[in-house]
Amino acid sequence: MKPRSPRRIKNVPKNCPFCKNDTQPSYKEIEFLTPYVSERGKILSHMRTGLCSKHQRHLTTSVKHARHLALMPFMLKPN
């Protein structure tokens, strides 16, 4: 039996759009939050999105806040 090879995740360079525009992620602006959520409803990691750690933490709390207020779904329904 072959040993498993580790999965490679394609790292994205750190180009935080929130740092460039000097803004913070907000739970009210859902169109800015949706690119950072996968098709299944999971929040993507900072390695895949290219956000800095500060804005990744703010984004996570904003997505959770939007879900709690029913502005975003917790999970997408399968077809």
Chimera marker file (.cmm) of the C-alpha trace (Angstrom):
<marker_set name="trace">
<marker id="1" x="0.000" y="0.000" z="0.000" r="1" g="1" b="0" radius="0.5"/>
<marker id="2" x="1.345" y="3.421" z="-0.985" r="1" g="1" b="0" radius="0.5"/>
<marker id="3" x="1.764" y="6.103" z="1.640" r="1" g="1" b="0" radius="0.5"/>
<marker id="4" x="-0.638" y="8.990" z="1.204" r="1" g="1" b="0" radius="0.5"/>
<marker id="5" x="0.766" y="12.135" z="-0.268" r="1" g="1" b="0" radius="0.5"/>
<marker id="6" x="-0.190" y="15.331" z="1.530" r="1" g="1" b="0" radius="0.5"/>
<marker id="7" x="-2.812" y="17.462" z="-0.159" r="1" g="1" b="0" radius="0.5"/>
<marker id="8" x="-1.548" y="20.645" z="-1.673" r="1" g="1" b="0" radius="0.5"/>
<marker id="9" x="-3.573" y="23.784" z="-1.114" r="1" g="1" b="0" radius="0.5"/>
<marker id="10" x="-2.870" y="26.496" z="-3.600" r="1" g="1" b="0" radius="0.5"/>
<marker id="11" x="-1.749" y="29.487" z="-1.563" r="1" g="1" b="0" radius="0.5"/>
<marker id="12" x="-2.847" y="32.914" z="-2.689" r="1" g="1" b="0" radius="0.5"/>
<marker id="13" x="-0.511" y="35.874" z="-2.156" r="1" g="1" b="0" radius="0.5"/>
<marker id="14" x="-1.503" y="38.215" z="0.651" r="1" g="1" b="0" radius="0.5"/>
<marker id="15" x="-3.442" y="40.928" z="-1.117" r="1" g="1" b="0" radius="0.5"/>
<marker id="16" x="-5.971" y="41.991" z="1.454" r="1" g="1" b="0" radius="0.5"/>
<marker id="17" x="-8.619" y="44.177" z="-0.232" r="1" g="1" b="0" radius="0.5"/>
<marker id="18" x="-9.726" y="45.520" z="3.144" r="1" g="1" b="0" radius="0.5"/>
<marker id="19" x="-6.199" y="46.812" z="3.880" r="1" g="1" b="0" radius="0.5"/>
<marker id="20" x="-5.924" y="48.391" z="0.427" r="1" g="1" b="0" radius="0.5"/>
<marker id="21" x="-9.255" y="50.227" z="0.727" r="1" g="1" b="0" radius="0.5"/>
<marker id="22" x="-8.820" y="50.933" z="4.461" r="1" g="1" b="0" radius="0.5"/>
<marker id="23" x="-12.215" y="49.367" z="5.304" r="1" g="1" b="0" radius="0.5"/>
<marker id="24" x="-13.548" y="46.721" z="7.652" r="1" g="1" b="0" radius="0.5"/>
<marker id="25" x="-15.817" y="43.793" z="6.705" r="1" g="1" b="0" radius="0.5"/>
<marker id="26" x="-19.378" y="44.435" z="7.815" r="1" g="1" b="0" radius="0.5"/>
<marker id="27" x="-22.235" y="41.988" z="8.320" r="1" g="1" b="0" radius="0.5"/>
<marker id="28" x="-24.585" y="44.372" z="6.489" r="1" g="1" b="0" radius="0.5"/>
<marker id="29" x="-22.691" y="44.179" z="3.184" r="1" g="1" b="0" radius="0.5"/>
<marker id="30" x="-23.466" y="40.635" z="2.103" r="1" g="1" b="0" radius="0.5"/>
<marker id="31" x="-22.184" y="41.098" z="-1.455" r="1" g="1" b="0" radius="0.5"/>
<marker id="32" x="-18.681" y="41.594" z="-0.002" r="1" g="1" b="0" radius="0.5"/>
<marker id="33" x="-18.949" y="38.561" z="2.293" r="1" g="1" b="0" radius="0.5"/>
<marker id="34" x="-20.167" y="35.974" z="-0.234" r="1" g="1" b="0" radius="0.5"/>
<marker id="35" x="-16.842" y="35.536" z="-2.116" r="1" g="1" b="0" radius="0.5"/>
<marker id="36" x="-15.247" y="34.390" z="1.152" r="1" g="1" b="0" radius="0.5"/>
<marker id="37" x="-17.813" y="31.617" z="1.720" r="1" g="1" b="0" radius="0.5"/>
<marker id="38" x="-17.683" y="28.322" z="-0.201" r="1" g="1" b="0" radius="0.5"/>
<marker id="39" x="-20.577" y="26.764" z="-2.128" r="1" g="1" b="0" radius="0.5"/>
<marker id="40" x="-21.348" y="24.578" z="0.854" r="1" g="1" b="0" radius="0.5"/>
<marker id="41" x="-21.481" y="27.561" z="3.229" r="1" g="1" b="0" radius="0.5"/>
<marker id="42" x="-18.062" y="27.201" z="4.863" r="1" g="1" b="0" radius="0.5"/>
<marker id="43" x="-15.870" y="30.221" z="5.557" r="1" g="1" b="0" radius="0.5"/>
<marker id="44" x="-12.706" y="29.979" z="3.461" r="1" g="1" b="0" radius="0.5"/>
<marker id="45" x="-9.296" y="30.153" z="5.125" r="1" g="1" b="0" radius="0.5"/>
<marker id="46" x="-6.895" y="33.057" z="4.823" r="1" g="1" b="0" radius="0.5"/>
<marker id="47" x="-4.593" y="30.905" z="2.689" r="1" g="1" b="0" radius="0.5"/>
<marker id="48" x="-7.269" y="30.635" z="0.002" r="1" g="1" b="0" radius="0.5"/>
<marker id="49" x="-8.596" y="34.192" z="0.206" r="1" g="1" b="0" radius="0.5"/>
<marker id="50" x="-5.389" y="36.171" z="0.717" r="1" g="1" b="0" radius="0.5"/>
<marker id="51" x="-6.714" y="38.183" z="3.650" r="1" g="1" b="0" radius="0.5"/>
<marker id="52" x="-4.494" y="39.320" z="6.488" r="1" g="1" b="0" radius="0.5"/>
<marker id="53" x="-5.101" y="37.714" z="9.874" r="1" g="1" b="0" radius="0.5"/>
<marker id="54" x="-6.735" y="40.822" z="11.348" r="1" g="1" b="0" radius="0.5"/>
<marker id="55" x="-9.334" y="41.088" z="8.607" r="1" g="1" b="0" radius="0.5"/>
<marker id="56" x="-9.850" y="37.311" z="8.503" r="1" g="1" b="0" radius="0.5"/>
<marker id="57" x="-10.950" y="37.457" z="12.152" r="1" g="1" b="0" radius="0.5"/>
<marker id="58" x="-13.290" y="40.406" z="11.430" r="1" g="1" b="0" radius="0.5"/>
<marker id="59" x="-14.669" y="38.599" z="8.383" r="1" g="1" b="0" radius="0.5"/>
<marker id="60" x="-15.397" y="35.465" z="10.413" r="1" g="1" b="0" radius="0.5"/>
<marker id="61" x="-17.343" y="37.363" z="13.052" r="1" g="1" b="0" radius="0.5"/>
<marker id="62" x="-19.190" y="39.338" z="10.350" r="1" g="1" b="0" radius="0.5"/>
<marker id="63" x="-20.273" y="36.164" z="8.527" r="1" g="1" b="0" radius="0.5"/>
<marker id="64" x="-21.415" y="34.589" z="11.796" r="1" g="1" b="0" radius="0.5"/>
<marker id="65" x="-23.316" y="37.751" z="12.718" r="1" g="1" b="0" radius="0.5"/>
<marker id="66" x="-24.998" y="37.863" z="9.284" r="1" g="1" b="0" radius="0.5"/>
<marker id="67" x="-25.989" y="34.207" z="9.607" r="1" g="1" b="0" radius="0.5"/>
<marker id="68" x="-27.456" y="34.791" z="13.042" r="1" g="1" b="0" radius="0.5"/>
<marker id="69" x="-29.557" y="37.688" z="11.730" r="1" g="1" b="0" radius="0.5"/>
<marker id="70" x="-30.695" y="35.507" z="8.771" r="1" g="1" b="0" radius="0.5"/>
<marker id="71" x="-29.013" y="37.726" z="6.182" r="1" g="1" b="0" radius="0.5"/>
<marker id="72" x="-26.926" y="34.755" z="4.992" r="1" g="1" b="0" radius="0.5"/>
<marker id="73" x="-27.823" y="31.049" z="5.038" r="1" g="1" b="0" radius="0.5"/>
<marker id="74" x="-26.024" y="28.672" z="7.373" r="1" g="1" b="0" radius="0.5"/>
<marker id="75" x="-26.059" y="25.954" z="4.729" r="1" g="1" b="0" radius="0.5"/>
<marker id="76" x="-27.101" y="25.821" z="1.105" r="1" g="1" b="0" radius="0.5"/>
<marker id="77" x="-29.837" y="23.387" z="0.172" r="1" g="1" b="0" radius="0.5"/>
<marker id="78" x="-28.724" y="20.544" z="-2.113" r="1" g="1" b="0" radius="0.5"/>
<marker id="79" x="-30.569" y="20.274" z="-5.425" r="1" g="1" b="0" radius="0.5"/>
<link id1="1" id2="2" r="1" g="1" b="0" radius="0.2"/>
<link id1="2" id2="3" r="1" g="1" b="0" radius="0.2"/>
<link id1="3" id2="4" r="1" g="1" b="0" radius="0.2"/>
<link id1="4" id2="5" r="1" g="1" b="0" radius="0.2"/>
<link id1="5" id2="6" r="1" g="1" b="0" radius="0.2"/>
<link id1="6" id2="7" r="1" g="1" b="0" radius="0.2"/>
<link id1="7" id2="8" r="1" g="1" b="0" radius="0.2"/>
<link id1="8" id2="9" r="1" g="1" b="0" radius="0.2"/>
<link id1="9" id2="10" r="1" g="1" b="0" radius="0.2"/>
<link id1="10" id2="11" r="1" g="1" b="0" radius="0.2"/>
<link id1="11" id2="12" r="1" g="1" b="0" radius="0.2"/>
<link id1="12" id2="13" r="1" g="1" b="0" radius="0.2"/>
<link id1="13" id2="14" r="1" g="1" b="0" radius="0.2"/>
<link id1="14" id2="15" r="1" g="1" b="0" radius="0.2"/>
<link id1="15" id2="16" r="1" g="1" b="0" radius="0.2"/>
<link id1="16" id2="17" r="1" g="1" b="0" radius="0.2"/>
<link id1="17" id2="18" r="1" g="1" b="0" radius="0.2"/>
<link id1="18" id2="19" r="1" g="1" b="0" radius="0.2"/>
<link id1="19" id2="20" r="1" g="1" b="0" radius="0.2"/>
<link id1="20" id2="21" r="1" g="1" b="0" radius="0.2"/>
<link id1="21" id2="22" r="1" g="1" b="0" radius="0.2"/>
<link id1="22" id2="23" r="1" g="1" b="0" radius="0.2"/>
<link id1="23" id2="24" r="1" g="1" b="0" radius="0.2"/>
<link id1="24" id2="25" r="1" g="1" b="0" radius="0.2"/>
<link id1="25" id2="26" r="1" g="1" b="0" radius="0.2"/>
<link id1="26" id2="27" r="1" g="1" b="0" radius="0.2"/>
<link id1="27" id2="28" r="1" g="1" b="0" radius="0.2"/>
<link id1="28" id2="29" r="1" g="1" b="0" radius="0.2"/>
<link id1="29" id2="30" r="1" g="1" b="0" radius="0.2"/>
<link id1="30" id2="31" r="1" g="1" b="0" radius="0.2"/>
<link id1="31" id2="32" r="1" g="1" b="0" radius="0.2"/>
<link id1="32" id2="33" r="1" g="1" b="0" radius="0.2"/>
<link id1="33" id2="34" r="1" g="1" b="0" radius="0.2"/>
<link id1="34" id2="35" r="1" g="1" b="0" radius="0.2"/>
<link id1="35" id2="36" r="1" g="1" b="0" radius="0.2"/>
<link id1="36" id2="37" r="1" g="1" b="0" radius="0.2"/>
<link id1="37" id2="38" r="1" g="1" b="0" radius="0.2"/>
<link id1="38" id2="39" r="1" g="1" b="0" radius="0.2"/>
<link id1="39" id2="40" r="1" g="1" b="0" radius="0.2"/>
<link id1="40" id2="41" r="1" g="1" b="0" radius="0.2"/>
<link id1="41" id2="42" r="1" g="1" b="0" radius="0.2"/>
<link id1="42" id2="43" r="1" g="1" b="0" radius="0.2"/>
<link id1="43" id2="44" r="1" g="1" b="0" radius="0.2"/>
<link id1="44" id2="45" r="1" g="1" b="0" radius="0.2"/>
<link id1="45" id2="46" r="1" g="1" b="0" radius="0.2"/>
<link id1="46" id2="47" r="1" g="1" b="0" radius="0.2"/>
<link id1="47" id2="48" r="1" g="1" b="0" radius="0.2"/>
<link id1="48" id2="49" r="1" g="1" b="0" radius="0.2"/>
<link id1="49" id2="50" r="1" g="1" b="0" radius="0.2"/>
<link id1="50" id2="51" r="1" g="1" b="0" radius="0.2"/>
<link id1="51" id2="52" r="1" g="1" b="0" radius="0.2"/>
<link id1="52" id2="53" r="1" g="1" b="0" radius="0.2"/>
<link id1="53" id2="54" r="1" g="1" b="0" radius="0.2"/>
<link id1="54" id2="55" r="1" g="1" b="0" radius="0.2"/>
<link id1="55" id2="56" r="1" g="1" b="0" radius="0.2"/>
<link id1="56" id2="57" r="1" g="1" b="0" radius="0.2"/>
<link id1="57" id2="58" r="1" g="1" b="0" radius="0.2"/>
<link id1="58" id2="59" r="1" g="1" b="0" radius="0.2"/>
<link id1="59" id2="60" r="1" g="1" b="0" radius="0.2"/>
<link id1="60" id2="61" r="1" g="1" b="0" radius="0.2"/>
<link id1="61" id2="62" r="1" g="1" b="0" radius="0.2"/>
<link id1="62" id2="63" r="1" g="1" b="0" radius="0.2"/>
<link id1="63" id2="64" r="1" g="1" b="0" radius="0.2"/>
<link id1="64" id2="65" r="1" g="1" b="0" radius="0.2"/>
<link id1="65" id2="66" r="1" g="1" b="0" radius="0.2"/>
<link id1="66" id2="67" r="1" g="1" b="0" radius="0.2"/>
<link id1="67" id2="68" r="1" g="1" b="0" radius="0.2"/>
<link id1="68" id2="69" r="1" g="1" b="0" radius="0.2"/>
<link id1="69" id2="70" r="1" g="1" b="0" radius="0.2"/>
<link id1="70" id2="71" r="1" g="1" b="0" radius="0.2"/>
<link id1="71" id2="72" r="1" g="1" b="0" radius="0.2"/>
<link id1="72" id2="73" r="1" g="1" b="0" radius="0.2"/>
<link id1="73" id2="74" r="1" g="1" b="0" radius="0.2"/>
<link id1="74" id2="75" r="1" g="1" b="0" radius="0.2"/>
<link id1="75" id2="76" r="1" g="1" b="0" radius="0.2"/>
<link id1="76" id2="77" r="1" g="1" b="0" radius="0.2"/>
<link id1="77" id2="78" r="1" g="1" b="0" radius="0.2"/>
<link id1="78" id2="79" r="1" g="1" b="0" radius="0.2"/>
</marker_set>
